[in-house]
Amino acid sequence: MKGFVIVNEKDNVATALQNFQKGQNIAGVILQEDIQSGHKFALKDINTKELVIKYAEAIAIASCDIKAGAWVHVHNTEGIRGRGDEQ
């Protein structure tokens, strides 16, 4: 088992299936910080306002620049699904 999931070639994030530590080379990127199991990390640089793609679907928008290997979570993304404030 490789320890992470990338479902589609369009994905710009992977999901960790185990805990990883900063500095590890996972999926061809050097992790910029520890990544806990179940959390996402960037497979490439993602620019501010660029879509975060998981399972070939847009799941969020980057709220700041995200470097390859960085943890991708609510601190650096904005949700785009089910937003009642945007119609």
MOPAC internal coordinates of N, CA, C and O (Angstrom, degrees):
PM7 1SCF
backbone

  N    0.0000 0     0.00 0     0.00 0    0    0    0
  C    1.4640 1     0.00 0     0.00 0    1    0    0
  C    1.5291 1   109.02 1     0.00 0    2    1    0
  O    1.2310 1   120.91 1   -42.58 1    3    2    1
  N    1.3234 1   115.87 1   137.42 1    3    2    1
  C    1.4543 1   119.91 1  -176.00 1    5    3    2
  C    1.5222 1   114.01 1   -85.08 1    6    5    3
  O    1.2310 1   119.34 1   164.45 1    7    6    5
  N    1.3256 1   118.87 1   -15.55 1    7    6    5
  C    1.4596 1   120.56 1   173.86 1    9    7    6
  C    1.5170 1   116.13 1    89.54 1   10    9    7
  O    1.2310 1   120.14 1  -174.63 1   11   10    9
  N    1.3285 1   117.34 1     5.37 1   11   10    9
  C    1.4634 1   121.28 1   177.94 1   13   11   10
  C    1.5208 1   108.82 1  -153.68 1   14   13   11
  O    1.2310 1   121.14 1   -16.46 1   15   14   13
  N    1.3380 1   115.42 1   163.54 1   15   14   13
  C    1.4596 1   120.86 1   179.94 1   17   15   14
  C    1.5183 1   109.87 1  -123.18 1   18   17   15
  O    1.2310 1   121.32 1   -53.04 1   19   18   17
  N    1.3263 1   115.07 1   126.96 1   19   18   17
  C    1.4670 1   123.40 1   167.25 1   21   19   18
  C    1.5224 1   104.00 1  -127.35 1   22   21   19
  O    1.2310 1   120.11 1   -63.47 1   23   22   21
  N    1.3116 1   117.39 1   116.53 1   23   22   21
  C    1.4626 1   120.72 1  -173.33 1   25   23   22
  C    1.5220 1   112.75 1   -89.63 1   26   25   23
  O    1.2310 1   120.34 1   145.01 1   27   26   25
  N    1.3275 1   116.95 1   -34.99 1   27   26   25
  C    1.4567 1   120.48 1  -172.96 1   29   27   26
  C    1.5164 1   109.75 1  -137.88 1   30   29   27
  O    1.2310 1   120.48 1   -31.45 1   31   30   29
  N    1.3076 1   116.70 1   148.55 1   31   30   29
  C    1.4665 1   120.62 1   179.36 1   33   31   30
  C    1.5236 1   112.77 1   -63.51 1   34   33   31
  O    1.2310 1   119.91 1   161.85 1   35   34   33
  N    1.3354 1   117.77 1   -18.15 1   35   34   33
  C    1.4658 1   121.27 1   177.04 1   37   35   34
  C    1.5219 1   112.74 1   -78.10 1   38   37   35
  O    1.2310 1   119.86 1   162.43 1   39   38   37
  N    1.3358 1   117.87 1   -17.57 1   39   38   37
  C    1.4631 1   121.74 1  -176.83 1   41   39   38
  C    1.5318 1   111.05 1   -60.64 1   42   41   39
  O    1.2310 1   120.97 1   -43.90 1   43   42   41
  N    1.3267 1   115.75 1   136.10 1   43   42   41
  C    1.4617 1   119.51 1   173.99 1   45   43   42
  C    1.5295 1   111.30 1  -111.12 1   46   45   43
  O    1.2310 1   120.85 1  -172.24 1   47   46   45
  N    1.3333 1   115.98 1     7.76 1   47   46   45
  C    1.4575 1   122.56 1   171.22 1   49   47   46
  C    1.5224 1   108.94 1  -133.87 1   50   49   47
  O    1.2310 1   121.17 1   -24.55 1   51   50   49
  N    1.3339 1   115.37 1   155.45 1   51   50   49
  C    1.4596 1   122.46 1   173.06 1   53   51   50
  C    1.5191 1   107.57 1  -122.15 1   54   53   51
  O    1.2310 1   120.35 1   -23.00 1   55   54   53
  N    1.3096 1   116.94 1   157.00 1   55   54   53
  C    1.4563 1   121.92 1   176.90 1   57   55   54
  C    1.5220 1   109.15 1  -108.34 1   58   57   55
  O    1.2310 1   121.20 1   -53.00 1   59   58   57
  N    1.3307 1   115.30 1   127.00 1   59   58   57
  C    1.4608 1   121.01 1   178.71 1   61   59   58
  C    1.5212 1   110.20 1   -73.88 1   62   61   59
  O    1.2310 1   120.36 1   -43.84 1   63   62   61
  N    1.3278 1   116.91 1   136.16 1   63   62   61
  C    1.4575 1   122.71 1   176.02 1   65   63   62
  C    1.5277 1   111.13 1  -103.48 1   66   65   63
  O    1.2310 1   121.05 1  -179.03 1   67   66   65
  N    1.3157 1   115.60 1     0.97 1   67   66   65
  C    1.4543 1   122.87 1   177.14 1   69   67   66
  C    1.5236 1   107.03 1  -153.97 1   70   69   67
  O    1.2310 1   120.23 1   -12.04 1   71   70   69
  N    1.3098 1   117.17 1   167.96 1   71   70   69
  C    1.4576 1   120.47 1   177.20 1   73   71   70
  C    1.5217 1   109.88 1   -73.67 1   74   73   71
  O    1.2310 1   120.87 1   -43.85 1   75   74   73
  N    1.3272 1   115.94 1   136.15 1   75   74   73
  C    1.4627 1   122.23 1   175.91 1   77   75   74
  C    1.5216 1   108.86 1  -122.47 1   78   77   75
  O    1.2310 1   120.85 1   -24.01 1   79   78   77
  N    1.3114 1   115.97 1   155.99 1   79   78   77
  C    1.4554 1   120.66 1  -179.07 1   81   79   78
  C    1.5259 1   111.57 1  -112.69 1   82   81   79
  O    1.2310 1   121.90 1   -31.08 1   83   82   81
  N    1.3169 1   113.96 1   148.92 1   83   82   81
  C    1.4594 1   121.82 1   176.64 1   85   83   82
  C    1.5232 1   109.06 1   -48.13 1   86   85   83
  O    1.2310 1   121.19 1   -43.47 1   87   86   85
  N    1.3331 1   115.33 1   136.53 1   87   86   85
  C    1.4573 1   121.13 1   177.75 1   89   87   86
  C    1.5188 1   114.53 1    94.71 1   90   89   87
  O    1.2310 1   120.05 1   164.44 1   91   90   89
  N    1.3283 1   117.50 1   -15.56 1   91   90   89
  C    1.4576 1   119.32 1   177.27 1   93   91   90
  C    1.5286 1   109.83 1   -70.36 1   94   93   91
  O    1.2310 1   121.24 1   -33.28 1   95   94   93
  N    1.3332 1   115.24 1   146.72 1   95   94   93
  C    1.4613 1   121.50 1   173.97 1   97   95   94
  C    1.5185 1   107.11 1   -94.36 1   98   97   95
  O    1.2310 1   121.25 1   -73.61 1   99   98   97
  N    1.3356 1   115.22 1   106.39 1   99   98   97
  C    1.4614 1   121.48 1  -177.84 1  101   99   98
  C    1.5247 1   107.65 1  -124.42 1  102  101   99
  O    1.2310 1   120.30 1   -51.58 1  103  102  101
  N    1.3005 1   117.03 1   128.42 1  103  102  101
  C    1.4721 1   123.54 1   179.34 1  105  103  102
  C    1.5308 1   111.22 1    56.38 1  106  105  103
  O    1.2310 1   120.59 1  -148.98 1  107  106  105
  N    1.3259 1   116.47 1    31.02 1  107  106  105
  C    1.4607 1   120.26 1   177.01 1  109  107  106
  C    1.5140 1   115.06 1    82.96 1  110  109  107
  O    1.2310 1   119.71 1  -171.35 1  111  110  109
  N    1.3384 1   118.15 1     8.65 1  111  110  109
  C    1.4698 1   121.03 1   176.57 1  113  111  110
  C    1.5283 1   109.11 1  -126.69 1  114  113  111
  O    1.2310 1   120.98 1   -31.11 1  115  114  113
  N    1.3211 1   115.72 1   148.89 1  115  114  113
  C    1.4568 1   121.47 1   175.33 1  117  115  114
  C    1.5252 1   108.04 1   -87.29 1  118  117  115
  O    1.2310 1   120.41 1   -58.43 1  119  118  117
  N    1.3119 1   116.81 1   121.57 1  119  118  117
  C    1.4628 1   120.19 1  -178.52 1  121  119  118
  C    1.5240 1   110.91 1   -65.98 1  122  121  119
  O    1.2310 1   120.88 1   -47.23 1  123  122  121
  N    1.3226 1   115.93 1   132.77 1  123  122  121
  C    1.4610 1   123.41 1  -178.44 1  125  123  122
  C    1.5266 1   112.17 1   -85.82 1  126  125  123
  O    1.2310 1   120.79 1   165.99 1  127  126  125
  N    1.3359 1   116.10 1   -14.01 1  127  126  125
  C    1.4652 1   121.65 1   179.94 1  129  127  126
  C    1.5221 1   108.09 1  -160.23 1  130  129  127
  O    1.2310 1   120.53 1   -11.15 1  131  130  129
  N    1.3265 1   116.59 1   168.85 1  131  130  129
  C    1.4593 1   120.39 1   175.82 1  133  131  130
  C    1.5255 1   109.18 1   -62.72 1  134  133  131
  O    1.2310 1   120.52 1   -39.06 1  135  134  133
  N    1.3204 1   116.62 1   140.94 1  135  134  133
  C    1.4637 1   122.82 1   177.91 1  137  135  134
  C    1.5194 1   107.51 1  -123.35 1  138  137  135
  O    1.2310 1   120.64 1   -57.55 1  139  138  137
  N    1.3139 1   116.38 1   122.45 1  139  138  137
  C    1.4610 1   121.77 1   179.72 1  141  139  138
  C    1.5282 1   110.38 1   -84.16 1  142  141  139
  O    1.2310 1   121.20 1   -28.15 1  143  142  141
  N    1.3162 1   115.30 1   151.85 1  143  142  141
  C    1.4607 1   121.60 1   176.88 1  145  143  142
  C    1.5263 1   110.00 1   -53.57 1  146  145  143
  O    1.2310 1   120.84 1   -45.72 1  147  146  145
  N    1.3371 1   115.99 1   134.28 1  147  146  145
  C    1.4559 1   121.80 1   179.99 1  149  147  146
  C    1.5087 1   114.13 1    91.46 1  150  149  147
  O    1.2310 1   120.22 1   172.30 1  151  150  149
  N    1.3298 1   117.18 1    -7.70 1  151  150  149
  C    1.4589 1   120.62 1  -179.19 1  153  151  150
  C    1.5223 1   110.36 1  -101.49 1  154  153  151
  O    1.2310 1   121.44 1   -18.54 1  155  154  153
  N    1.3293 1   114.85 1   161.46 1  155  154  153
  C    1.4607 1   122.02 1  -176.54 1  157  155  154
  C    1.5286 1   111.27 1   -98.31 1  158  157  155
  O    1.2310 1   121.33 1   -27.82 1  159  158  157
  N    1.3331 1   115.06 1   152.18 1  159  158  157
  C    1.4660 1   121.54 1   171.12 1  161  159  158
  C    1.5225 1   108.39 1  -136.81 1  162  161  159
  O    1.2310 1   121.69 1   -29.48 1  163  162  161
  N    1.3255 1   114.37 1   150.52 1  163  162  161
  C    1.4591 1   120.58 1  -176.29 1  165  163  162
  C    1.5242 1   110.96 1   -75.44 1  166  165  163
  O    1.2310 1   120.96 1   -45.38 1  167  166  165
  N    1.3146 1   115.77 1   134.62 1  167  166  165
  C    1.4591 1   122.24 1   176.90 1  169  167  166
  C    1.5228 1   112.11 1   -88.25 1  170  169  167
  O    1.2310 1   120.70 1   162.85 1  171  170  169
  N    1.3225 1   116.27 1   -17.15 1  171  170  169
  C    1.4672 1   122.77 1   178.59 1  173  171  170
  C    1.5147 1   106.74 1  -152.04 1  174  173  171
  O    1.2310 1   120.35 1   -10.87 1  175  174  173
  N    1.3120 1   116.93 1   169.13 1  175  174  173
  C    1.4605 1   120.06 1   174.01 1  177  175  174
  C    1.5259 1   108.64 1   -62.31 1  178  177  175
  O    1.2310 1   120.76 1   -45.21 1  179  178  177
  N    1.3214 1   116.16 1   134.79 1  179  178  177
  C    1.4619 1   122.58 1   177.30 1  181  179  178
  C    1.5213 1   106.59 1  -120.82 1  182  181  179
  O    1.2310 1   120.47 1   -60.67 1  183  182  181
  N    1.3081 1   116.70 1   119.33 1  183  182  181
  C    1.4620 1   121.42 1  -176.43 1  185  183  182
  C    1.5273 1   112.08 1   -80.15 1  186  185  183
  O    1.2310 1   120.93 1   -23.30 1  187  186  185
  N    1.3134 1   115.83 1   156.70 1  187  186  185
  C    1.4620 1   121.56 1   175.84 1  189  187  186
  C    1.5266 1   109.61 1   -51.34 1  190  189  187
  O    1.2310 1   120.50 1   -45.55 1  191  190  189
  N    1.3152 1   116.65 1   134.45 1  191  190  189
  C    1.4736 1   125.84 1  -179.75 1  193  191  190
  C    1.5257 1   113.85 1    73.57 1  194  193  191
  O    1.2310 1   119.62 1  -178.87 1  195  194  193
  N    1.3183 1   118.34 1     1.13 1  195  194  193
  C    1.4622 1   121.31 1   174.88 1  197  195  194
  C    1.5263 1   108.85 1   -78.92 1  198  197  195
  O    1.2310 1   120.48 1   -32.74 1  199  198  197
  N    1.3190 1   116.68 1   147.26 1  199  198  197
  C    1.4554 1   120.99 1   178.95 1  201  199  198
  C    1.5237 1   111.54 1   -69.55 1  202  201  199
  O    1.2310 1   120.80 1   -39.33 1  203  202  201
  N    1.3085 1   116.08 1   140.67 1  203  202  201
  C    1.4612 1   123.10 1   170.91 1  205  203  202
  C    1.5260 1   105.56 1   -92.77 1  206  205  203
  O    1.2310 1   120.65 1   -56.69 1  207  206  205
  N    1.3361 1   116.36 1   123.31 1  207  206  205
  C    1.4623 1   122.05 1  -173.42 1  209  207  206
  C    1.5311 1   109.75 1  -113.63 1  210  209  207
  O    1.2310 1   121.09 1   -56.80 1  211  210  209
  N    1.3405 1   115.51 1   123.20 1  211  210  209
  C    1.4604 1   122.66 1   176.32 1  213  211  210
  C    1.5234 1   106.85 1  -136.02 1  214  213  211
  O    1.2310 1   120.08 1   -45.80 1  215  214  213
  N    1.3272 1   117.46 1   134.20 1  215  214  213
  C    1.4669 1   122.42 1  -176.48 1  217  215  214
  C    1.5277 1   110.92 1    58.19 1  218  217  215
  O    1.2310 1   120.27 1  -145.91 1  219  218  217
  N    1.3350 1   117.08 1    34.09 1  219  218  217
  C    1.4670 1   124.80 1  -179.91 1  221  219  218
  C    1.5236 1   112.71 1    64.78 1  222  221  219
  O    1.2310 1   119.85 1  -163.98 1  223  222  221
  N    1.3191 1   117.90 1    16.02 1  223  222  221
  C    1.4676 1   123.19 1  -179.79 1  225  223  222
  C    1.5294 1   110.02 1  -122.70 1  226  225  223
  O    1.2310 1   120.99 1   -37.02 1  227  226  225
  N    1.3276 1   115.71 1   142.98 1  227  226  225
  C    1.4636 1   120.29 1   174.25 1  229  227  226
  C    1.5251 1   108.02 1   -71.77 1  230  229  227
  O    1.2310 1   120.44 1   -56.76 1  231  230  229
  N    1.3356 1   116.77 1   123.24 1  231  230  229
  C    1.4631 1   120.72 1  -179.10 1  233  231  230
  C    1.5256 1   112.77 1  -112.45 1  234  233  231
  O    1.2310 1   120.53 1   164.57 1  235  234  233
  N    1.3397 1   116.60 1   -15.43 1  235  234  233
  C    1.4637 1   120.91 1  -177.17 1  237  235  234
  C    1.5223 1   108.54 1  -169.15 1  238  237  235
  O    1.2310 1   121.44 1    -4.20 1  239  238  237
  N    1.3337 1   114.85 1   175.80 1  239  238  237
  C    1.4591 1   122.67 1   172.89 1  241  239  238
  C    1.5255 1   107.33 1  -121.36 1  242  241  239
  O    1.2310 1   120.47 1   -42.96 1  243  242  241
  N    1.3085 1   116.70 1   137.04 1  243  242  241
  C    1.4668 1   120.40 1   177.87 1  245  243  242
  C    1.5265 1   109.56 1   -66.19 1  246  245  243
  O    1.2310 1   120.35 1   -52.69 1  247  246  245
  N    1.3288 1   116.93 1   127.31 1  247  246  245
  C    1.4645 1   121.25 1   179.12 1  249  247  246
  C    1.5271 1   111.72 1   -89.01 1  250  249  247
  O    1.2310 1   120.72 1   173.69 1  251  250  249
  N    1.3380 1   116.24 1    -6.31 1  251  250  249
  C    1.4626 1   122.96 1   176.05 1  253  251  250
  C    1.5271 1   106.55 1  -158.42 1  254  253  251
  O    1.2310 1   120.50 1    -7.65 1  255  254  253
  N    1.3113 1   116.64 1   172.35 1  255  254  253
  C    1.4568 1   119.14 1   175.44 1  257  255  254
  C    1.5283 1   108.93 1   -65.89 1  258  257  255
  O    1.2310 1   120.87 1   -44.73 1  259  258  257
  N    1.3289 1   115.95 1   135.27 1  259  258  257
  C    1.4604 1   122.19 1   179.35 1  261  259  258
  C    1.5232 1   107.15 1  -120.79 1  262  261  259
  O    1.2310 1   120.41 1   -58.29 1  263  262  261
  N    1.2996 1   116.83 1   121.71 1  263  262  261
  C    1.4611 1   121.40 1  -179.10 1  265  263  262
  C    1.5267 1   110.81 1   -80.84 1  266  265  263
  O    1.2310 1   120.61 1   -29.44 1  267  266  265
  N    1.3169 1   116.44 1   150.56 1  267  266  265
  C    1.4598 1   121.21 1   174.17 1  269  267  266
  C    1.5181 1   108.68 1   -54.05 1  270  269  267
  O    1.2310 1   120.56 1   -46.44 1  271  270  269
  N    1.3300 1   116.54 1   133.56 1  271  270  269
  C    1.4552 1   121.60 1   179.74 1  273  271  270
  C    1.5115 1   114.59 1    90.29 1  274  273  271
  O    1.2310 1   120.05 1   177.49 1  275  274  273
  N    1.3352 1   117.50 1    -2.51 1  275  274  273
  C    1.4631 1   121.22 1  -179.85 1  277  275  274
  C    1.5258 1   110.41 1   -85.91 1  278  277  275
  O    1.2310 1   121.08 1   -26.74 1  279  278  277
  N    1.3203 1   115.53 1   153.26 1  279  278  277
  C    1.4630 1   122.98 1   174.85 1  281  279  278
  C    1.5235 1   107.94 1   -66.91 1  282  281  279
  O    1.2310 1   119.76 1   -46.77 1  283  282  281
  N    1.3142 1   118.06 1   133.23 1  283  282  281
  C    1.4605 1   123.48 1   178.88 1  285  283  282
  C    1.5235 1   107.24 1  -113.50 1  286  285  283
  O    1.2310 1   121.30 1   -64.03 1  287  286  285
  N    1.3392 1   115.11 1   115.97 1  287  286  285
  C    1.4616 1   120.49 1  -175.73 1  289  287  286
  C    1.5279 1   108.27 1  -157.79 1  290  289  287
  O    1.2310 1   120.01 1    14.88 1  291  290  289
  N    1.3171 1   117.58 1  -165.12 1  291  290  289
  C    1.4663 1   121.57 1  -174.23 1  293  291  290
  C    1.5327 1   113.16 1   -65.64 1  294  293  291
  O    1.2310 1   119.47 1   161.20 1  295  294  293
  N    1.3151 1   118.61 1   -18.80 1  295  294  293
  C    1.4643 1   121.09 1  -179.28 1  297  295  294
  C    1.5307 1   112.83 1   -75.59 1  298  297  295
  O    1.2310 1   120.03 1   163.86 1  299  298  297
  N    1.3301 1   117.55 1   -16.14 1  299  298  297
  C    1.4647 1   119.35 1  -178.91 1  301  299  298
  C    1.5367 1   113.10 1  -134.63 1  302  301  299
  O    1.2310 1   120.86 1  -162.66 1  303  302  301
  N    1.3471 1   115.97 1    17.34 1  303  302  301
  C    1.4638 1   120.54 1   176.32 1  305  303  302
  C    1.5251 1   110.58 1  -137.83 1  306  305  303
  O    1.2310 1   121.51 1   -17.37 1  307  306  305
  N    1.3136 1   114.71 1   162.63 1  307  306  305
  C    1.4596 1   122.71 1   171.86 1  309  307  306
  C    1.5191 1   106.88 1  -122.94 1  310  309  307
  O    1.2310 1   120.47 1   -47.16 1  311  310  309
  N    1.3298 1   116.71 1   132.84 1  311  310  309
  C    1.4564 1   120.69 1   178.11 1  313  311  310
  C    1.5229 1   111.02 1   -66.88 1  314  313  311
  O    1.2310 1   120.75 1   -29.97 1  315  314  313
  N    1.3179 1   116.18 1   150.03 1  315  314  313
  C    1.4659 1   120.54 1   178.62 1  317  315  314
  C    1.5202 1   111.73 1  -124.66 1  318  317  315
  O    1.2310 1   120.04 1   177.95 1  319  318  317
  N    1.3149 1   117.53 1    -2.05 1  319  318  317
  C    1.4601 1   121.34 1  -178.02 1  321  319  318
  C    1.5183 1   110.27 1  -103.93 1  322  321  319
  O    1.2310 1   121.16 1   -40.17 1  323  322  321
  N    1.3169 1   115.39 1   139.83 1  323  322  321
  C    1.4461 1   120.40 1   175.25 1  325  323  322
  C    1.5179 1   114.51 1    64.22 1  326  325  323
  O    1.2310 1   119.96 1  -150.84 1  327  326  325
  N    1.3299 1   117.69 1    29.16 1  327  326  325
  C    1.4527 1   122.12 1  -178.77 1  329  327  326
  C    1.5177 1   108.91 1   -83.51 1  330  329  327
  O    1.2310 1   120.27 1   -71.82 1  331  330  329
  N    1.3195 1   117.10 1   108.18 1  331  330  329
  C    1.4603 1   121.37 1   178.48 1  333  331  330
  C    1.5178 1   113.54 1   -74.46 1  334  333  331
  O    1.2310 1   120.51 1   164.90 1  335  334  333
  N    1.3459 1   116.63 1   -15.10 1  335  334  333
  C    1.4640 1   120.35 1  -178.49 1  337  335  334
  C    1.5291 1   112.72 1   -87.45 1  338  337  335
  O    1.2310 1   120.20 1   170.13 1  339  338  337
  N    1.3393 1   117.22 1    -9.87 1  339  338  337
  C    1.4722 1   120.23 1   179.47 1  341  339  338
  C    1.5230 1   108.44 1  -124.84 1  342  341  339
  O    1.2310 1   120.69 1   -58.06 1  343  342  341
  N    1.3300 1   116.29 1   121.94 1  343  342  341
  C    1.4482 1   119.21 1  -178.09 1  345  343  342
  C    1.4985 1   111.74 1  -130.82 1  346  345  343
  O    1.2310 1   120.10 1   180.00 1  347  346  345

